[in-house]
Amino acid sequence: MVSLHQHPGSFTGMLMLVIFSVLISSSSSSKLQQKVNVCSKRNPVIFTFGDSNTDTGGLVAGLGFNVNLPNGRSFFRSSTGRLSDGRLIIDFLCGIWCNHGQLVTDLSHLTGYGESLNTGYLSPYLDSMRGSDFANGANFAVVGSSTLPKFVPFALNIQIMQFQHFKNHSSQLAATKGSGKVIDDEGFKNALYYIDIGQNDLADTFRKNVSYARVVKKIPEMLAEIKDAIQTIYDEGGRNFWIHNTGPLGCLPQMLTSVREKIKVLDRHGCIRTYNDAAKVYNDGLRALCAELRTELKGTTIVYVDIFKLKYDLVVNANKYGFKSPLMACCGHGGSPYNYNASYICGHPKCGVCEEGAKFISWDGTHYTEAANTIVASNILSSTYSTPNLKFDYFCNA
């Protein structure tokens, strides 16, 4: 993720779409023939909160920043505000789903944004100009967001306040108009609440050249904000939560470039050890927080997903996945070893881009390519990296 000053995640139908991503990660030409039962009891609803890992257009709509091509080139063929060449993990998790009661598994006929789909991707809360449809939830995530400070756009606390405004207005409309396209109180209760935030807090603190100890000291305050967010949603009636930990910060080309060589200590895979260690401390705290809240908040289901392990695996086993330069950005400036320059970020006229179809993990030095997101999403579907190891149809039929 990048900070704002640097730049110019009932539910099964949504989640089970990731089966499609298995097609890409194993073979681009393979087809999944198995039919999958999808939500039968209720319409899937999801609300997402976070940063650029999940932002599908909030920054562009909310602050007017330009996110230009080649962002979006691989799937959408135009920029949609996503900081990637294509789809994000959240797109695979909730963008392509139920079709006449069956899961859409063969998407080879799709060529553009939402084309031929019964339901498009989750609409950014701040975007009212792109045919936004909030019947299935809303995406509150915005590039550059963090947990602290809490009263600046678009910190997690602000996103939660926006959600409360959305819920109040939606409930009023549902009560007065009875519209089938408005989420009612039951819809908010059964919705899945997806949170993926924290990476910017760690990255921004490290960029201030503070010590590892001071970065780690900040983590309890970050976790307190996440706890407050979950508590607020719970008080509003939400009961189902999907929580991502943060990825391997020390493997990002942006971070690898920003640290002076004299003080940079790398692990055996070329990632900054202290940065990843700080992420692990945060993740351990987040895991403990989820366990604590399962006990404190009665009637909740809180799933913790180990995104760090999933993303670090891409670097460790890069060859297995076909990635030849796991620590190098596809879209960047400066060439090997990292191809990242903060003055020429992706979309800048002086910024080059790898050949379309080339296998890179990092898109722009901070964010992931669609190819990488596809693999991560397909592994999320397995539930192997989730605590508890719930099957995804739980959120649809529980």
C-alpha positions as CSV (number, residue, x, y, z in Angstrom):
1,M,0.0,0.0,0.0
2,V,1.0,3.6,-0.4
3,S,0.2,6.5,1.8
4,L,-2.0,9.3,0.3
5,H,1.0,11.6,0.0
6,Q,2.8,9.1,-2.1
7,H,0.1,8.2,-4.6
8,P,-0.6,11.4,-7.4
9,G,-12.3,-7.6,1.8
10,S,-25.0,-14.5,3.8
11,F,-21.9,-14.9,1.6
12,T,-21.1,-18.2,0.0
13,G,-21.9,-17.1,-3.5
14,M,-19.4,-14.4,-3.2
15,L,-16.6,-16.4,-1.6
16,M,-17.0,-19.5,-3.6
17,L,-16.4,-17.6,-6.8
18,V,-12.7,-18.1,-5.9
19,I,-13.0,-21.6,-7.2
20,F,-12.5,-19.9,-10.6
21,S,-9.1,-18.7,-9.4
22,V,-8.0,-22.2,-9.1
23,L,-8.4,-22.5,-12.8
24,I,-5.8,-19.8,-13.4
25,S,-3.3,-20.8,-10.7
26,S,-3.2,-24.4,-11.9
27,S,-3.6,-23.9,-15.6
28,S,-5.0,-21.1,-17.7
29,S,-6.8,-23.4,-20.0
30,S,-8.3,-25.9,-17.4
31,K,-12.0,-25.8,-16.6
32,L,-13.7,-26.6,-13.4
33,Q,-16.8,-28.8,-14.3
34,Q,-18.0,-29.4,-10.8
35,K,-21.3,-27.7,-9.9
36,V,-21.5,-26.0,-6.5
37,N,-24.5,-25.4,-4.4
38,V,-24.8,-21.7,-3.5
39,C,-26.8,-19.5,-1.2
40,S,-30.4,-20.6,-1.1
41,K,-31.6,-18.9,2.1
42,R,-30.7,-15.3,1.5
43,N,-29.1,-12.7,-0.7
44,P,-25.3,-12.5,0.1
45,V,-24.3,-9.1,1.5
46,I,-20.7,-8.0,2.3
47,F,-19.2,-4.8,3.7
48,T,-15.5,-4.3,3.3
49,F,-13.1,-2.0,5.3
50,G,-9.5,-1.5,4.6
51,D,-6.8,0.1,2.4
52,S,-5.5,-0.3,-1.1
53,N,-5.4,-4.1,-0.9
54,T,-9.2,-3.8,-1.1
55,D,-10.0,-0.4,-2.6
56,T,-11.9,-0.8,-5.8
57,G,-12.3,2.9,-6.6
58,G,-12.8,4.7,-3.3
59,L,-9.7,6.9,-3.6
60,V,-10.6,8.1,-7.1
61,A,-14.2,8.8,-6.2
62,G,-13.5,10.3,-2.8
63,L,-10.4,12.5,-3.5
64,G,-10.3,12.7,-7.2
65,F,-6.8,11.2,-7.6
66,N,-6.0,9.8,-11.1
67,V,-5.2,6.2,-11.3
68,N,-4.2,5.7,-14.9
69,L,-3.3,2.9,-17.2
70,P,-1.5,0.5,-17.2
71,N,-3.5,0.0,-13.9
72,G,-6.3,-2.3,-14.8
73,R,-4.9,-3.4,-18.1
74,S,-5.0,-7.2,-17.7
75,F,-8.7,-7.6,-17.0
76,F,-10.7,-4.4,-17.1
77,R,-8.7,-2.9,-20.0
78,S,-9.1,0.4,-18.4
79,S,-8.4,1.9,-15.0
80,T,-11.0,1.3,-12.3
81,G,-9.2,2.9,-9.4
82,R,-7.6,-0.5,-8.4
83,L,-3.9,-0.4,-7.8
84,S,-3.2,-3.5,-9.8
85,D,-3.1,-4.7,-13.4
86,G,-6.4,-6.4,-12.8
87,R,-8.6,-7.9,-10.1
88,L,-7.9,-7.7,-6.3
89,I,-8.5,-10.5,-3.9
90,I,-11.8,-9.0,-2.9
91,D,-12.9,-9.1,-6.5
92,F,-12.4,-12.8,-6.6
93,L,-14.1,-13.2,-3.3
94,C,-17.3,-11.3,-4.1
95,G,-17.2,-10.0,-7.7
96,I,-18.4,-13.0,-9.7
97,W,-21.0,-15.3,-8.3
98,C,-24.4,-16.9,-8.6
99,N,-25.9,-17.5,-12.0
100,H,-29.3,-19.1,-12.2
101,G,-28.7,-20.9,-8.9
102,Q,-25.3,-22.3,-10.0
103,L,-21.8,-21.0,-9.5
104,V,-20.2,-19.4,-12.6
105,T,-17.1,-21.4,-13.2
106,D,-16.2,-20.8,-16.9
107,L,-15.5,-17.1,-17.2
108,S,-13.6,-17.3,-20.5
109,H,-16.3,-15.4,-22.3
110,L,-15.9,-12.4,-20.1
111,T,-14.0,-9.5,-21.5
112,G,-14.7,-6.5,-19.4
113,Y,-15.9,-4.9,-16.2
114,G,-19.0,-6.8,-15.0
115,E,-19.9,-7.9,-18.5
116,S,-22.5,-10.7,-18.8
117,L,-22.7,-11.0,-15.0
118,N,-25.9,-11.0,-13.0
119,T,-24.1,-9.0,-10.4
120,G,-21.1,-6.7,-10.8
121,Y,-18.3,-6.1,-8.4
122,L,-18.8,-4.7,-4.9
123,S,-19.4,-0.9,-5.4
124,P,-17.2,1.6,-3.6
125,Y,-19.2,3.5,-1.0
126,L,-17.9,6.8,-2.3
127,D,-18.7,6.2,-5.9
128,S,-22.2,7.2,-7.0
129,M,-21.4,7.8,-10.7
130,R,-20.5,4.3,-12.0
131,G,-23.8,2.6,-11.7
132,S,-23.3,1.7,-8.1
133,D,-25.6,-0.9,-6.7
134,F,-25.5,-1.4,-2.9
135,A,-28.1,-4.2,-2.7
136,N,-25.2,-6.6,-1.9
137,G,-23.2,-4.4,0.3
138,A,-20.6,-1.7,-0.1
139,N,-16.8,-1.3,-0.1
140,F,-15.5,1.4,2.3
141,A,-11.8,0.6,1.7
142,V,-9.6,3.5,0.4
143,V,-6.0,3.6,-0.6
144,G,-3.7,4.9,2.1
145,S,-6.0,4.1,4.9
146,S,-4.7,3.1,8.4
147,T,-6.0,2.5,11.9
148,L,-4.3,5.7,13.2
149,P,-4.7,8.6,13.5
150,K,-8.4,7.8,13.7
151,F,-10.1,11.1,12.6
152,V,-8.4,11.6,9.2
153,P,-9.7,10.5,5.9
154,F,-10.1,7.6,5.5
155,A,-9.0,5.9,8.7
156,L,-10.8,2.8,9.8
157,N,-12.7,4.8,12.3
158,I,-14.0,7.1,9.5
159,Q,-14.9,4.1,7.4
160,I,-17.0,2.7,10.3
161,M,-18.7,6.1,10.7
162,Q,-19.5,6.0,7.0
163,F,-20.9,2.5,7.4
164,Q,-23.2,3.7,10.3
165,H,-24.5,6.5,8.0
166,F,-25.1,4.0,5.2
167,K,-26.9,1.6,7.5
168,N,-29.1,4.3,9.0
169,H,-30.1,5.6,5.6
170,S,-30.6,2.2,4.2
171,S,-32.8,1.1,7.1
172,Q,-34.9,4.2,6.7
173,L,-35.4,3.5,3.0
174,A,-36.2,-0.1,3.6
175,A,-38.8,0.8,6.2
176,T,-40.5,3.5,4.1
177,K,-40.2,2.1,0.6
178,G,-39.8,-1.6,1.1
179,S,-37.5,-1.7,-1.8
180,G,-36.0,-5.1,-2.6
181,K,-32.7,-3.4,-3.6
182,V,-32.2,-1.8,-0.2
183,I,-30.6,-3.7,2.7
184,D,-32.9,-4.1,5.6
185,D,-32.0,-4.8,9.3
186,E,-32.0,-8.6,8.7
187,G,-29.6,-8.1,5.8
188,F,-27.2,-6.1,8.0
189,K,-27.4,-8.8,10.7
190,N,-26.6,-11.6,8.3
191,A,-24.0,-9.7,6.3
192,L,-20.3,-10.5,6.3
193,Y,-18.0,-7.8,7.6
194,Y,-14.5,-8.0,5.9
195,I,-11.6,-6.1,7.4
196,D,-8.1,-5.9,5.9
197,I,-6.0,-3.0,7.4
198,G,-2.8,-2.3,9.3
199,Q,-0.1,-2.5,6.7
200,N,0.0,1.3,6.2
201,D,0.4,1.8,9.9
202,L,3.5,-0.3,10.0
203,A,5.0,0.9,6.7
204,D,4.4,4.6,7.5
205,T,6.1,4.3,10.9
206,F,9.1,2.5,9.5
207,R,9.5,5.2,6.8
208,K,9.9,7.7,9.6
209,N,13.2,5.9,10.5
210,V,12.0,4.9,13.9
211,S,13.3,1.8,15.6
212,Y,11.7,-1.6,15.4
213,A,10.9,-1.3,19.1
214,R,8.9,1.9,18.6
215,V,7.0,0.3,15.6
216,V,6.1,-2.7,17.8
217,K,5.1,-0.4,20.6
218,K,2.4,1.1,18.4
219,I,0.7,-2.2,17.6
220,P,-1.6,-2.4,20.7
221,E,-3.1,1.0,19.7
222,M,-3.7,-0.4,16.2
223,L,-5.4,-3.5,17.6
224,A,-7.5,-1.3,19.9
225,E,-8.9,0.5,16.8
226,I,-9.8,-2.8,15.1
227,K,-11.4,-4.0,18.3
228,D,-13.5,-0.8,18.5
229,A,-14.5,-1.2,14.8
230,I,-15.7,-4.8,15.4
231,Q,-17.5,-3.8,18.6
232,T,-19.3,-0.9,16.8
233,I,-20.4,-3.2,13.9
234,Y,-21.5,-5.7,16.6
235,D,-23.5,-3.0,18.3
236,E,-25.1,-2.3,14.9
237,G,-26.2,-5.9,14.7
238,G,-23.4,-7.5,12.7
239,R,-22.4,-11.0,13.7
240,N,-20.1,-12.4,10.9
241,F,-16.6,-11.1,10.6
242,W,-13.8,-11.9,8.1
243,I,-10.4,-10.5,9.3
244,H,-7.2,-10.5,7.2
245,N,-3.9,-10.1,8.9
246,T,-1.2,-8.1,7.2
247,G,1.2,-9.4,4.5
248,P,5.1,-9.6,4.5
249,L,5.9,-6.0,4.5
250,G,9.6,-6.7,4.1
251,C,9.1,-8.4,0.7
252,L,7.7,-5.3,-1.0
253,P,10.0,-3.7,-3.6
254,Q,8.9,-0.3,-2.2
255,M,10.2,-1.1,1.3
256,L,13.3,-2.9,0.0
257,T,14.2,0.3,-1.9
258,S,13.6,2.7,1.0
259,V,16.0,1.1,3.4
260,R,19.7,2.0,3.3
261,E,21.9,-0.9,2.4
262,K,24.1,-0.5,5.5
263,I,21.2,-1.2,7.9
264,K,19.2,-3.6,5.7
265,V,19.2,-7.1,7.1
266,L,17.6,-9.6,4.8
267,D,16.3,-13.1,5.3
268,R,17.3,-15.9,3.1
269,H,14.6,-15.0,0.6
270,G,15.7,-11.4,0.2
271,C,13.1,-9.8,2.4
272,I,13.8,-7.3,5.2
273,R,13.7,-9.3,8.4
274,T,12.7,-6.6,10.9
275,Y,9.8,-5.4,8.8
276,N,8.4,-8.9,8.5
277,D,9.0,-9.5,12.2
278,A,6.9,-6.5,13.0
279,A,4.2,-7.7,10.7
280,K,4.3,-11.1,12.6
281,V,4.0,-9.3,16.0
282,Y,0.9,-7.4,14.6
283,N,-0.5,-10.6,13.2
284,D,0.0,-12.5,16.5
285,G,-1.8,-9.7,18.3
286,L,-4.7,-9.7,15.8
287,R,-5.1,-13.5,16.1
288,A,-5.3,-13.1,19.9
289,L,-7.8,-10.3,19.5
290,C,-10.0,-12.4,17.3
291,A,-9.9,-15.2,19.9
292,E,-10.8,-12.7,22.6
293,L,-13.7,-11.2,20.7
294,R,-15.2,-14.7,20.0
295,T,-15.6,-15.0,23.7
296,E,-16.7,-11.5,24.5
297,L,-19.2,-11.0,21.6
298,K,-21.9,-13.6,22.0
299,G,-23.3,-15.1,18.8
300,T,-20.4,-14.0,16.5
301,T,-18.4,-15.9,14.0
302,I,-15.0,-14.3,13.5
303,V,-12.7,-15.8,11.0
304,Y,-9.0,-14.9,11.0
305,V,-7.1,-15.4,7.7
306,D,-3.4,-15.7,7.5
307,I,-2.6,-13.5,4.5
308,F,1.0,-13.2,5.6
309,K,1.6,-16.9,5.1
310,L,-0.2,-17.0,1.8
311,K,1.7,-14.0,0.4
312,Y,5.1,-15.0,1.8
313,D,4.6,-18.4,0.2
314,L,4.5,-16.7,-3.2
315,V,8.1,-15.4,-2.6
316,V,9.4,-18.6,-1.0
317,N,8.0,-20.8,-3.8
318,A,8.2,-18.3,-6.6
319,N,9.5,-20.9,-9.1
320,K,6.6,-23.2,-8.4
321,Y,4.1,-20.5,-9.2
322,G,6.1,-19.4,-12.3
323,F,7.3,-16.1,-10.8
324,K,10.9,-15.5,-11.9
325,S,11.6,-12.1,-10.1
326,P,9.6,-12.3,-6.9
327,L,11.0,-9.1,-5.4
328,M,10.8,-6.9,-8.5
329,A,7.9,-4.7,-9.6
330,C,6.3,-5.2,-13.0
331,C,5.4,-1.5,-13.3
332,G,8.1,0.7,-12.1
333,H,11.4,2.6,-12.7
334,G,15.0,1.7,-12.0
335,G,15.4,-1.8,-13.2
336,S,16.8,-4.7,-11.3
337,P,16.7,-5.7,-8.5
338,Y,13.5,-4.1,-7.4
339,N,12.4,-1.8,-10.3
340,Y,10.9,0.8,-7.9
341,N,11.4,4.5,-7.6
342,A,9.1,6.6,-5.4
343,S,9.4,9.5,-7.8
344,Y,8.1,7.5,-10.7
345,I,5.2,5.3,-9.5
346,C,3.2,3.2,-11.9
347,G,1.3,5.4,-14.4
348,H,4.0,8.1,-14.5
349,P,5.2,8.8,-18.0
350,K,8.7,7.8,-17.1
351,C,7.6,4.5,-15.5
352,G,8.0,1.4,-17.6
353,V,5.9,-1.8,-17.4
354,C,6.6,-5.4,-18.1
355,E,5.1,-7.3,-21.0
356,E,1.5,-8.2,-20.5
357,G,1.3,-11.8,-19.4
358,A,4.7,-11.7,-17.7
359,K,4.6,-13.5,-14.3
360,F,5.3,-11.0,-11.5
361,I,4.1,-11.0,-7.9
362,S,4.5,-7.3,-7.4
363,W,2.6,-5.0,-9.7
364,D,3.9,-1.5,-8.7
365,G,6.3,-2.2,-5.9
366,T,3.6,-2.1,-3.2
367,H,0.5,-3.9,-4.6
368,Y,0.0,-7.3,-6.1
369,T,-0.6,-8.4,-9.7
370,E,-3.8,-10.2,-10.7
371,A,-1.8,-13.3,-11.1
372,A,-0.6,-13.2,-7.5
373,N,-4.1,-12.2,-6.2
374,T,-5.6,-15.2,-8.0
375,I,-3.3,-17.6,-6.2
376,V,-3.9,-16.0,-2.8
377,A,-7.7,-16.0,-3.4
378,S,-7.8,-19.7,-4.5
379,N,-5.9,-20.7,-1.3
380,I,-8.2,-18.7,0.8
381,L,-11.0,-20.8,-0.5
382,S,-9.4,-23.9,0.9
383,S,-10.0,-22.6,4.4
384,T,-6.6,-24.1,5.4
385,Y,-5.3,-20.6,6.3
386,S,-8.4,-19.6,8.2
387,T,-9.1,-19.9,12.0
388,P,-11.6,-21.4,12.5
389,N,-11.5,-23.6,9.4
390,L,-15.0,-22.9,8.3
391,K,-16.4,-23.8,4.9
392,F,-17.5,-20.7,3.2
393,D,-21.1,-21.7,2.8
394,Y,-21.4,-21.3,6.5
395,F,-22.0,-17.6,6.1
396,C,-24.8,-18.3,3.6
397,N,-26.7,-21.0,5.4
398,A,-26.0,-20.5,9.1
